[in-house]
Amino acid sequence: MAQSFQPNQTQVECTPCGCSGGCASTARQTVEQVSEIANDGQRIDTFHIEKMDCPTEEGLIRKRLSGMAGIVGLEFNLMQRKLTVGHLLDPADVERALLAIGMNAVAETSTSGLSEEISKPVVSRRQWVLMSVAGLSAMLAEVIAFATRQENAWPVIVLALLSITTGGWATYKKGWIAVKNGMLNINALMSIAVTGALLIGQWPEAAMVMFLFALAEVIEALSLDRARNAIRGVLAMTPETASVQNNGEWIEVSAKTVSIGQVVRIRPGERIPLDGVLASGQSAVNQAPITGESIPVVKSLGDPVFAGTINETGSFTYRVTSDAGHSTLARIIKAVEEAQGSRAPTQRFVDRFARIYTPAVFAMAFGVMLIPPLFFGAGWLDWIYKALVLLVIACPCALVISTPVTIVSGLAAAARRGILIKGGVYLEQGSQLQVLALDKTGTITQGKPVVTDIIAIGSDEQGALRLAASLAVRSDHPVSGAVANCWKEKYAAPLAEIGDFEALAGKGVKGRFDGECYYLGNHRLLHELGLCTQETEAALERLEWEGKTAIAIASSSTILLVIGVADTVRETSHQAVAELRSLGIRTVMLTGDNQQTASVIARNVGIDDARGNLLPEDKQQAVAAELSAHGTVGMVGDGINDAPALAKASIGFAMGAAGTDTAIETADVALMDDDLRKIPQFIRLSRYTCIILKQNIVLALGIKGLFFVLALLGMASLWTAVFADMGTSLLVVANGLRLLRK
């Protein structure tokens, strides 16, 4: 799929994997660098590589491609088996280079933004048959050798060779490719160890080692596939067909062929195939696949509906607003897929550690084989055997594979609950959150304020309210919306024509009517204009003491009308703040409203600190101050005026992101609905993820260290070493997959 990297994407990490034994550091580039080259006319292509399952293959591919002239950047997504290449070559040249190392690459041609998963079984029937033959042959060889006490008898040799050929041919092939390319990955190490065992006459043990390794790889592939498809399984919930209106009739067509603007009919119990807006009828819709809400949401005329959700009760029709490839569900899956490709801090540490570990242990195994026999007269066969055991221990597969599986499982678990995390770095960083800053309007409160007080200051109330509504209708701020709705409900008369309209950030708006300039704004704006009198000051302060937002409509010389607006606190805000407090998170409310209103709402909700009268840049500075004082700080907001603070925070949380392209694409963490309780859920999941990451690292290194000592003492055999190595890999994968049930 030819495309262009965008400068705002994440950095391409070309960190060497542990199984490779070392990679070219010159391959490390940022997407921004690749983008500059691509803009000069070069290509960016994405390939699906069915055999690219773990860092072993990643290291081999990087080794092969990074040395090619014309390759300018590599980006790996192991969990989705995707490789993105920035290059100056014909795509066929890249495919041939990959094929030379046994990697059959298929260029992605879909322009929908969703990678199509190739529908093949993880393990073919032929593989299962060969594995069965290999396992039976290895066990028979062991039984005959034990019964006859002759490990070199011809029946044992024949059965061992049959087992190694049927179960280990693929390992030998991949091992030869790795050695030919100057690498020491697990396939090369296993091939060397098994060949060494054959040369010193350990026929049944060599066969059992190869079989156990091949069996463990199959089980690991099945486990990884579960993590890989944890999110993509959601796609199965989207119907393949839609009932659309055509010339007055309803016909069933493929959902992929439905165009924006067409009308779709939904019956009770049906799943919604595409995003849209309700055109007629009403119903309750189960939105759990998108927002994680457990209770169906009532939908009426003009409300949005999302692909993959379930219509519970009534029938309705809706107008399609996005095609199949760009629905909210599709964007969620795409965002999680991209997040899987980014390395978390723990994963980067593990990769760096593994880069040193593999060659160090290989060198030590070489020393164990040579030094005791040459300098101390020890038996060659005993120390060669110990060196072969060390070779099996040398590959840190369990360590390297544990982190991506755990991170992907955490991302999938969050997405199922309506929490879209844009990368492993944020999933890990959430465990370190110490302070959470929250916007007020639309975050803590409903964001749907209503006018509660109208106080005329020596003028015509209706005329002044008309001017206020005429200015308010041009603004997208919720308080302005309340003023406009008040006029509509109270008088339902035409508004005035306003010219020279201008938004005053954090203060209000202004415009011109009949040659006169009018202002609609907050207490701060009125003070700056020098219009506050004793009467208006008293009215404004009374409203603020009552916890209301006080604004006024004024001319250049006098205040005409004071308006009180109140917003209701979300039912979930109290519980969310209480949960945050129990998790040890300090909460700060940042709002453009006056300090008194902020303090009243903060006190009611239980927030630790409230700061009012803040402009967007003031919110940004407040977050910066918290960062310097406390370290990791989160910011929750839902408006454009929160963008600077969201960008400054360690983690930016966007509220109510369902159906919003910008929020899904730019937020660090997008909450698909308006439930603040998802933030404590995110923090708990983050902490649990970090615990599992640490458990996996301790398990992998602990078992490796134990068998390292046992190997030197002569108490570990080849087959127990491979059983421990691959068993540890399966153990850490299974441990990581626990997050899917969290």
N, C-alpha and C positions, 0 to 999 in steps of 0.2 A: 504494500500500500504506500505509494509515494505520498509524502507529506512534508510539512515544514515544522521543525521544532519551534515552539514559542519561547521568547526570552524569559517568560515568567514561570516556566516549569522548573521542576526540581533538578538538583545537580545529578549528573550521570556519575554513579560511583563505579569506577573500574577497579575496585579493591580486589586484590588477588585472593582467591579462595584457598582454603587449606589443603585441598587435595591436589593442587597443581604443583606444589613445590616451588612456586615463584612465578610471577607474571611481570610483564613489561610495565613499569610505572609510567612510561611515556603515553600509555593508552588512556590515562586519567584526564578527562576533559569535562568541562561543564556544557550543559545544553546551550548556554548562551554562545559559547565558542563554536559549537556545531552549527547553531543557527546562523552565525555570521558567514560561515563557509557555505551553508545551504543557500543563503540569499544571493551568493555569487553564481548560482546556477547548478550546484551539486545536488545530489539526491539524498533523501532520507527514506529508507525502506524498512518495513517491519516484516519479519518472517516468523512463521509458526514452525517449531522444531519439535516433533513428537518425542524424540529421545532425550531432550534436554530436561532432565528431571531434578538434578541436584548440582551442587557446586563442583562436583567432579567434571561434569560436562561443560559447565561454565568456564572453568579454568582451561580446558582443552580448546574450546572455541576461541577464547580470548587469546590464547597462545598462538593459534593458527592465524587469526584475522589481524591482530594488532601488528604483526610483522609484515603485513601486505602493504605495498605502496598503493595509495589511494583510499585507505581506510582512515577516516577522520574522527570517528566516535562510535562507541558501543554502549548500548543500554540493555540490561538483562532484566527479564521478569520470569524467574524460574517457575513460580507457581502457575503461571498461565502459559509457560513454554514459549514465550515471545522474546525475540531478539530484534532490537531496533538498531540499524546500522546507518551511520552517516558516511557517505563514500563518493568517490569520483569515478566509479567503475560502472560497467554494465551489471545489472542485478544478477544476470546469469553467471558472471564471474564469482560473485559472492556465494551463490548456490553451489557452484562446482568446488570452491574451496571448502565449504562445509561438508559436501558429499565425500571429499577426500579423507575426512576424519570420521566418516561413518554417520554424519548428521544430515538426514534428508530434510531440507528446508523448503517450506511452501510459502511463497509470498502472499501476504494478505491483500486482498483486492477489495474488501468491503469498505464502503465509504460511510457506513452508518455510525461509525464510532464504537461499535461493539465487535470484538473479535469473535469469530465463529468457532466454537469448539468442534474439533474433528471427532465425529461419532464413531470411535473405535473402542473395543474393550481394552482395559488397561493391560490385561494379560490374555493372550490369544489361546485358543484351544490347543494349538500345536505346542506352545510353550508348556502348558500343563502336562501334555503327554510326555514331552522330553524330560520334564522335571520328575515325573513319576518313574520313568525308566532310570534316570540318574539316581534317585533316592533308593530304589529297590536294589540296583546294582551295588551301590556303596554299602548298604546294610548287609547284603550277601557276602561281599568281600570281607567285611569286618567279622561276620559270623564264622566264615571258613578259616580266616586267619586265627581267630580265637580258639576254634575247635582243633585245628591242626598244629597251632603254634608255629606256623610257617608263613611269614608275611610275603615271602618271595615265591610262593608256589604259583604255577602257571594259571590255575583257575582264579586266584586272587588278582594276579596281574591283569588278566583279561577283563574281569569284572570292574576293576578299578579304571582301566582305560576306557571301558564302555561308559562308566559313570561320568568320568571327566569330559569325554567327548560330547555326550548328550547334554550334560548340565553346565559344562564350563567352556564350550566353544565360543560363546558370545563374550565371555570374560577374557579369554585369550586374545580374541580379535581386537577388543577394545584396549587391552593391555599392550598389544603390539603397536597399535596406533599411537598410544601415549608415549611409549619408549621411543618410537621413531620420531616423535615431535619433541623429544627431550624433556618429558614430564614423568613425575612419579606419583600418579594418582592411585586410587584404591585398586583399580583393575590391573595396573602394572605391578603393584606390590603383591597382590594375590597371585598373579601369574608367576612371578618370580618365586614366591614361597611354595606354591604347589609343585613347580618344576624342581626346585631344590629338594623337596620331600621325595619326589620320585627318584632323583639321582642318588639319594642316600638310602633308597630301598624302603621308604615308608609308604608303600602302595595303598593299603586300605585307608590310612590316615589322610593321605593326599586326596583320595576320592571323597571321603567324608567332609573334608574342609571345603572342597569346591562345591559340593552339593549344598552344604549349610549356607555358604555364601550366596549361591544362586537363589536358594529358597528365601533367605532373608531379604534379598533385593526385590523379589516378587512381592513379599508381604509389605515391604516399605513402600513400593510403588502403589499398592492398593491403599495404604494409609494416607500417603500424600495426595492421592486422587480425591480422597474424602475432603481434605482441607481445600484442595484446588477448586472443587465444585460446590463448596459451602455457600457461596454467593450465587453462582450461576444457576443453581437449582431453583432460584426464585423465578427465573425466566419461564419455567414450566407452568407457572401460575398465570401467564399471559395467554389468552386464547389466540389461536392461529387465524380464526375467522371473525368477521364482524358483520352485523346486520345493518346495511346502509340503505338510505332512501334514494331511489333512482326512478325518475319519471312517475312519482306517486306510488311506487311499489317498494316493498322491502325485500332485498335480496342478500344472500350470504356471499361474501367475497373474502379474499385473503386480507388479513389485517395489514400486511405490508404494502398493499396496493391502495389503501385508503388515503385520500389527500386531505390536507388541512382545509377546514371549512365544511367538509361533508358531515351529514347528520347520521348518528348511529343510535339504534334502539337497543335498550337493555331491559330484559325481563327479570322478575324476582329470582334470586339464586344464581344469576349469571355473573361471570367475571368480566370486568371492563377491559377491553382490548387496547385502548389508546387514551391518552390524556385529552381532556376537553372541558367544556363549560356547559352546565345543565341548560337545556333549551326549553323543556317542558316536563311536567310531572314533578314528583318528589319521592324521596326514599331515604333509607338509612344504609350507609355504606361502611363495610368493614375495611379500614385503611391500614390494618396491621402490617402488611408487607412493605408499606412506604413509611409510615410514621411510628409504628410500634404500638399504637393505641389499641387497648383491649376492648374498648366500647365502640360500637358502630357510631358514625357521625351522620347527623341528619343533613341531607342535601336538598336544596330548593333552587328555584330559578336563579341563574347567574353564578352558582357555586362551582368550584373546580372539582373534577373527578380525575383519578389517576389510573393508569394502566396497571393491571395486576390486582386491583382491589375488587371486593366482592359486593354485589348489590344484594342487600338482605331482604328487603320487603317489597316496596312498590315498583312500578314500571316507570321508565322515563326515557327521554331522548336527550342527546347532548351533541354539541358541535365540536368537532375535533380541532385541537389547537396545536398538536405536534404529531409528526409521523412516528412510525414504530421505532426507528433508530434513535430518536431524540426525545423519547418520553422521559418523565421523571425517573421511572424505574431503570430505564436504559442508562441514564446519566449516573445514577447511583452505582450501578454495576461497573460502569466504565471508571468511575472515580475510585472504587475499591480495587479494581484491577491495577490501576496506575499506582495506587498506594502500596500494593504488594511489591512493586518493583523498587521501592525506595528502602534503603537500609536503615534500620534503627541503630542507635548508639551501641547497644550490646552486640548487635550483629557485626558492626564495623570492628569492634574490639576483637570478637571471636575470629573474624577473617584475618586480622593482623597477627593474632596469636598463632593461628593455624599455619600461616605462611612461614613462620620460623620453626614450628613444631615438627612438621613432616620431614624436612631435610635433616634436622638435628637428630631425630630418632633413627632415620635411615643411616646416617653417618655412624651413630652409636652401634647399630646392628652390624655394620661392616667391621667396626673395631672389635666387637664381641666375637666375631667369626675368626679374626686374625690374631689378635694380641695374646689370648691365653695359649693357643697351640704354638705360636712362634716364640714366645718369650718365657713361657712357664711349663712347656712340655705337656699341656693338656691334650686330651683326645680331640681330634678334628671333628669327628661325627657329632659328638655331644655339643660342641660349641657352634657348629654349623646349624644344628637343630635349634639351639637357643636363639641364634641370629634370625632364623626363619620365623620363629614365634614373634620376635620383636618387629619384624617386617609387617606382620598382620596387625600388630598394635600401632604401627606408625601412622596409619591414616586416621585423621580426626573427623571422620564422617559424622559420628554421633554428635560431636560438638558443633560442627558447622551446620548440619541440617536442623538442629533443634530450634535455633532462633527464628528462621523464616516461617517454619510451621506454626510456632507459637504466636508470632505476630499476625500471620494471616488468620489464624483461628480467632484471635482477639478482634481483628477488624470485621470478620464475618459475624461474630457474636454481637458486636455493637450495631452493625448495619441492620440485623434482624430486628433490633429494638428501636429503629428509627434514629440511630446515632451514626452519622457518616464521618469517619475519621480519615483525614487526607494523607496519612502516612504513619509508619511505625514510630517515627521520632516523636509524634504527638501522643501516640498511645503510651509510650514509655514516660514521656515528660509529664503526663497527667498525674502520675504517682507522686511527683515532686511539688505539685501545686500547694502554695501556702496562702495565697491571697486570691480572691475572686472579685473583680470589679463588675458591677452590673448597671446597665442603663435602666432607667425607671419606666418610661413610657413604652408600652408594647413588650416589655420584658418582665418586670415585676408586676406591672399593671396590665389590664386588658388591652390598652392602646385604643380604646373606644370611649373617650371621655364625652360627657354631655354637659350642656350649659345648665348651671344651677342657680346663678344669680345674674340679674341685669340691673345695674345702678346708673340711672341717668344723672349727668352732672349739668343741670341747668340747660338742657337742650331737648329736642324732639327725640324721644326714645326710638320710634320706628325708623326715622330718617337716619339716625346714627347707627342703628343695628343693620340697616340696609348697606351703608358704607362699609361696615365691618365685615359683613357677609360677602360683599363684592370683592374685598381684598382677600378674605379667607379662602374663597373658592379657588383662587389661583395658587394656593399653597398646598403641599402634600403633608403638612404636619398634622397629627391627630387633633391637636387643640383647635387648629383652624377648621378642620373638618367638623368639629362640634359646633362651631359658630355658624358655619354654612348650613348645617342640618337644622339648627335652631330657627334660622330665618325661613327655611323651607317649610318647617312644621307650623310655624307661628303665623306667617303671612302668605307664603306661596306666591309672592309677587316677583316681577322681573327685577334683576339686579342692575346696578349701575355699571356703565362702561368705564373701565379703569385703564388709564394709559401709563406709560413709563413704570411698569411694575418692576419691583426689585425685592429680592429676598435679602434680609439682613441676618446673617448667620448667628444663631444663638440668641437673637433678640426679637425678630418678628419680620414684618414685610412693610413695604410702602408703595404708594401709587398716586397717580394724579387724576382728579375728577373736577370738571368745570374749572380748570386752571389752578385749582388748589391742591396742595400736597397733603395726603393723609397717611397716618401711620397706624398700624395694628401691631402691638407688641407688648412685651413684658415690663416688669417694674424697672429693670436695668435700662431699657430703651427710653422710658419716660424720664428717668433721671438724667440721662445723657442729653435729652432734648430740653431739659430744664422746665418741664411742664407740671411737675408735681406741686400741688397746693396742699394745704392742711386737710381739706375735705377729701381730696382724692387719695392722699397718703393714708388717711384713716380707713377709707374703704378698701384699699389694696391690702393693708396690713391685716384687717379683720378677716378677709377671705383667706389670706395666707395662714393665719393662725388656725383657721378651720381645716387646714390641710388641702386647700383648693389651689388651683393654678389661677392667678389673677392676671388678666390682660386688659388693655384699654384701646379704644379707637380715639385718635386725636388728630387735630389739624396741626399746622405749624405753630399755632399760638395757644391752643387750649385743648384740654381733654374733654371729649364729648360723652363717653360712655365707659363704665367699668364693667367687665364681664368676669364672672366666676365660673370656672370649669373644673369638674371633678372626674377622676378616673377611678374605676374600681380595681382593687387588687385581685390578681388571679387566685383562685382557690388553691392552686398547687404551690404558690409562692411561699406560704408559711411553712409547709412541710419540707420544701426544697431547702430553705434556709436552715431549718432545724437539722436536717440531715447533713448539710455542709458543716454546721457547727460541731456535730458529733464526730465528723471526720477530721476535725482540727483545722478547718479552712476559715480564715478571716474574711468577712464579706464587707465590701465597700460599695455604696450606691453613688453613681455619678449621673447628674442630671442638669439640664439647662433650666429646670424650674427653680423657683426661689428656695432659699435655704429652709424656711419654715415648713413649706409643703414637703420637701425632701425629708426633714427630720420627723414629721408626723408619720409619713408612710414607712420610713425605716424602723421607727419605734413599733409600729403595729405589726410589721413583718418579722422583726427580730434581727435586723441587719446591724452590724457592729458600728459602722461609720457611714454618715450621709453627707454628701457635698453637693450643694446647689449652685445655681447661677453660673454654670460652666459652659463655655463655648467649646466647639469641637477640639480646638487646640489645647484648651484647659484640661479636657478629658485625657488627651494624649500625654500632657505633662504629669497629670495625676498618676497615670499608669507607669510612666517612666520613674516617678518618685517611689512608687511601691516596688518596682523592679530593683532599684538600687538599695532599698531598705530590706526587702524580704526575699529576693531571688526570683523564683518562678511565680509568675502572675498570669491569671486568665482574665479575659474581658468578654462579657456577654452583651450583645446588642442586636438590634434588628433594623437599624436605619442607616442611611448614607452618612449622617452626621456622626455615627459611631466609627466610621471606617478608619480614621487616623489612630484612635485608641485600640481598635481591633488589630491593626497592623503592628502597633508598638508592643502589644502584649506577647508573652511567651506562647500562649495559645489563644486564638480568637474563636469564640463560639458564636455562630449565627443562629438566631431563633427563627422558627417557622420557615425552613428552607424548602419545603415541599412545593414543587412547581416553580421555584425561583432559580433561574439559570445562574445568576451572578453569585448567589450565596453558596450554591453547591460547588461552583468552580473556584471561588476565592477563599472561603472560610477554611481554617485549620480543622475545625470540628463543626459540622452542620447538624443542628437538631431539627429533624424533619417536621416536628410540630412545635407548639408553644409551651410544652410542659417542662418547666425548669427542673423537675425531679430527674430528668435525664442526665443532668450534670453530676449529681452524686453517683448515679449509676455508672457514668463514664469514669469517675475517679476510682470507684471500687474495682471496676474491670481493669483499669490501668494498674492498680496496685497488685491485683491478683495475677496479671500478666507478668509483672516484674518478679513476683515470687516464683512463678513457674520457670521463667528464664534463668533465675539463679539456681533453682533446683536442677534444671537440665545441665547447666554448666558444672555444678558440683558432681552430679551423677557421672557425666561423661569423663571428666578429669579424674574423679575418684576411682572409677573402675579401670581406666587406662593405667593410672599409677599403681593400683594393686597388681594388675597383671604384668606390669613392667618388672616389679620386684619378684613376682612368682617366676617369670621367665628367666631372670638372672639366677635364681636359686634352683632352676631346673624342675620346678613344680608345676609348670604350665605346659600343656601340649598344644599342638597346632589347632586341633579341632575345638578345644576349649577356648583358645584365644579368639578364633573367628566367631565362635558362639557368643563369647562375651562382647566382642566388637560390634557385631551386627545386632545382638540382643540389646545392647545399650542404645543403638540407633533406634530400634523399634520402641524401646522404653521411653526415650525422650520424645519421639513422635507422638506416641499415645498420650504422654503427659501433656504435650502441647495441645492435642485435640480436645482435652477436657474443657478448654475454654469455650468450645462450641456449645457445651451444655450449661455454661455458667449463666 
